[in-house]
Amino acid sequence: MSRNKASREHTFDLPSPTGPARFSTFFRSRWRAVRAPVRMGFSLVIGLVVLLVGAFTLGPAISAAEGHGTHGYYIARSFVCEGYHATSCHWKGDFARRRGGPAVRTDVEFKGHLPADIQPGEVVPAVDTGAPFEVFQPGNRAVWLGALGLTILGGIWVLATAGVIAMRFRPGGWPFPFSR
C-alpha cells in the first residue's frame, strides 16, 4: 500500500481541499498552534499596563494624602462624561495657587470628594503633586488606596501570567509541540 493511499483512507474517500479551502485549512491549523502563546502575550501586556498605571498614580496620591506638594485651589469648569455610554463622569477644571489668581494648570481632574452641589466657577482647596492630569483633595487617603489596589492587582496579574508561561515551558510543553 502506498503512502498516498494510506494517508487518504482516514478521509473516507473525500477529496482533499484545494484552492481557497486549502489556504484556509493551512492558516486554521497554524492558528491552533500559536493561539495559546498569543493569549499569554496579550495577558502579560495587559497586566504590565495595569501595574504601570497603578504605580505611576500611587506616588502622587500618597504625596497628596500626606499634604506634600503645592497647595492651592481647584476651580471647577465643566462636568465631563467619557467612556462607553458615558460611564466615567468627573469635573475638569483649573488649578491656581491663590484664590482668584491665574491658573497654573488647566484642564485637570479633581481626585477627591467635591461638594454635591458644586457649580462651574466654584473654588475648593486642592494639592498639586505633579501628577500629569490630576490635582488632589488635601488629606484624602481613599485615592491612594485605590492606586495601591490597582498596583497590587497588576502585580498579581503579571506574576500569575509569568507563572503560567513558566509552567508551559517545561520539557515537552508549550509552545511546540502543543498537545493538550
C-alpha positions as CSV (number, residue, x, y, z in Angstrom):
1,M,0.0,0.0,0.0
2,S,1.5,3.3,-1.0
3,R,1.9,6.3,1.4
4,N,-0.7,8.4,-0.5
5,K,-3.4,5.7,-0.4
6,A,-2.8,5.0,3.3
7,S,-3.0,8.7,4.2
8,R,-6.3,9.1,2.3
9,E,-8.0,6.2,3.9
10,H,-8.9,8.1,7.0
11,T,-10.8,10.7,4.9
12,F,-13.3,8.1,3.7
13,D,-12.5,8.9,0.1
14,L,-13.3,12.6,0.4
15,P,-11.3,14.9,-1.9
16,S,-8.6,16.9,-0.2
17,P,-9.2,20.7,-0.1
18,T,-7.8,22.7,-2.9
19,G,-7.5,26.4,-3.7
20,P,-9.0,28.8,-1.1
21,A,-10.2,25.9,1.2
22,R,-6.6,24.6,1.3
23,F,-5.4,28.1,2.2
24,S,-8.0,28.4,5.0
25,T,-7.1,25.0,6.4
26,F,-3.5,25.9,6.4
27,F,-3.9,29.0,8.5
28,R,-6.5,27.5,10.8
29,S,-4.1,24.7,11.8
30,R,-1.3,27.3,12.3
31,W,-3.5,29.5,14.5
32,R,-4.3,26.5,16.7
33,A,-0.6,26.1,17.2
34,V,0.1,29.7,18.2
35,R,-3.2,30.6,19.9
36,A,-2.1,29.9,23.5
37,P,1.2,31.9,23.2
38,V,-0.6,34.9,21.7
39,R,-3.1,34.8,24.5
40,M,-0.4,34.6,27.1
41,G,1.4,37.5,25.5
42,F,-1.7,39.7,25.5
43,S,-2.4,38.8,29.1
44,L,1.2,39.8,30.1
45,V,0.9,43.1,28.2
46,I,-2.4,43.9,29.9
47,G,-1.0,43.0,33.3
48,L,2.0,45.2,32.8
49,V,-0.2,48.2,31.7
50,V,-2.4,47.8,34.8
51,L,0.8,47.6,37.0
52,L,2.4,50.7,35.5
53,V,-0.8,52.8,35.6
54,G,-1.2,51.9,39.3
55,A,2.5,52.5,40.1
56,F,2.6,55.9,38.3
57,T,-0.5,57.2,40.1
58,L,0.5,55.8,43.5
59,G,3.3,58.3,44.3
60,P,1.4,61.5,43.6
61,A,-1.7,60.2,45.5
62,I,0.4,59.3,48.6
63,S,2.1,62.7,48.5
64,A,-1.3,64.4,48.4
65,A,-2.6,62.4,51.3
66,E,0.4,63.4,53.4
67,G,0.0,67.1,52.4
68,H,3.1,67.4,50.2
69,G,3.0,69.4,47.0
70,T,1.8,72.8,46.0
71,H,-1.3,73.9,48.0
72,G,-3.8,76.0,46.1
73,Y,-7.3,76.0,44.7
74,Y,-9.2,73.9,42.2
75,I,-11.6,75.9,40.0
76,A,-14.4,73.7,38.6
77,R,-15.0,74.5,34.9
78,S,-17.0,71.7,33.3
79,F,-18.6,68.3,34.1
80,V,-17.4,65.8,31.6
81,C,-18.7,62.2,30.9
82,E,-16.4,59.9,28.9
83,G,-16.1,56.3,28.1
84,Y,-18.5,53.8,26.6
85,H,-22.1,55.1,27.2
86,A,-20.6,58.0,29.2
87,T,-20.0,55.8,32.3
88,S,-17.0,57.8,33.6
89,C,-18.1,61.3,34.7
90,H,-15.9,63.9,36.5
91,W,-15.2,67.5,36.8
92,K,-12.5,69.2,34.7
93,G,-11.1,72.5,35.8
94,D,-8.0,74.6,36.6
95,F,-5.5,74.8,39.4
96,A,-4.4,78.2,40.9
97,R,-2.0,78.9,43.7
98,R,-4.1,81.7,45.1
99,R,-7.9,82.1,45.3
100,G,-8.8,84.3,42.3
101,G,-5.2,84.1,41.0
102,P,-4.2,83.0,37.5
103,A,-4.5,79.3,36.6
104,V,-1.1,77.5,36.9
105,R,-2.6,74.3,35.3
106,T,-5.6,73.9,33.1
107,D,-7.9,71.0,32.2
108,V,-7.1,68.9,35.3
109,E,-9.3,66.4,37.1
110,F,-10.0,66.7,40.8
111,K,-9.3,63.5,42.7
112,G,-11.3,63.5,45.9
113,H,-14.7,64.5,47.1
114,L,-16.3,67.6,45.7
115,P,-19.4,69.1,47.2
116,A,-22.6,67.6,45.7
117,D,-24.0,71.0,44.7
118,I,-20.8,72.3,43.1
119,Q,-21.3,74.6,40.1
120,P,-18.9,75.8,37.3
121,G,-16.6,78.5,38.7
122,E,-16.7,77.4,42.3
123,V,-13.4,77.0,44.1
124,V,-12.2,74.3,46.5
125,P,-8.8,73.7,48.2
126,A,-6.5,71.3,46.4
127,V,-2.9,70.0,46.3
128,D,-0.8,69.7,43.1
129,T,1.7,66.9,43.5
130,G,2.9,66.8,39.9
131,A,0.5,64.1,38.6
132,P,0.0,64.7,34.9
133,F,-3.8,65.1,34.8
134,E,-4.9,65.4,38.4
135,V,-4.9,67.6,41.4
136,F,-6.0,66.1,44.8
137,Q,-8.1,66.9,47.8
138,P,-5.8,67.7,50.7
139,G,-5.5,64.8,53.2
140,N,-7.7,62.3,51.2
141,R,-6.4,58.8,51.9
142,A,-9.0,57.0,49.7
143,V,-7.4,58.0,46.5
144,W,-4.0,56.4,47.3
145,L,-5.7,53.2,48.5
146,G,-7.3,52.9,45.0
147,A,-3.9,53.4,43.3
148,L,-2.4,50.8,45.7
149,G,-5.1,48.3,44.9
150,L,-4.5,48.8,41.2
151,T,-0.8,48.3,41.6
152,I,-1.3,45.1,43.6
153,L,-3.8,43.8,41.0
154,G,-1.4,44.5,38.2
155,G,1.5,42.8,40.1
156,I,-0.6,39.7,40.8
157,W,-1.7,39.6,37.2
158,V,1.8,39.8,35.8
159,L,3.1,37.1,38.3
160,A,0.2,34.7,37.5
161,T,0.7,35.1,33.8
162,A,4.5,34.6,34.1
163,G,3.9,31.5,36.3
164,V,1.6,30.0,33.6
165,I,4.2,30.8,30.9
166,A,7.0,29.2,33.0
167,M,4.9,26.1,33.7
168,R,4.2,25.7,30.0
169,F,7.9,25.9,29.0
170,R,8.8,22.8,30.9
171,P,10.2,20.0,28.7
172,G,7.5,18.7,26.3
173,G,5.3,21.6,27.0
174,W,4.4,24.8,25.2
175,P,4.9,26.2,22.6
176,F,5.8,23.2,20.5
177,P,4.5,20.5,20.4
178,F,1.2,21.9,21.6
179,S,-0.8,18.9,22.6
180,R,-3.3,19.4,25.4
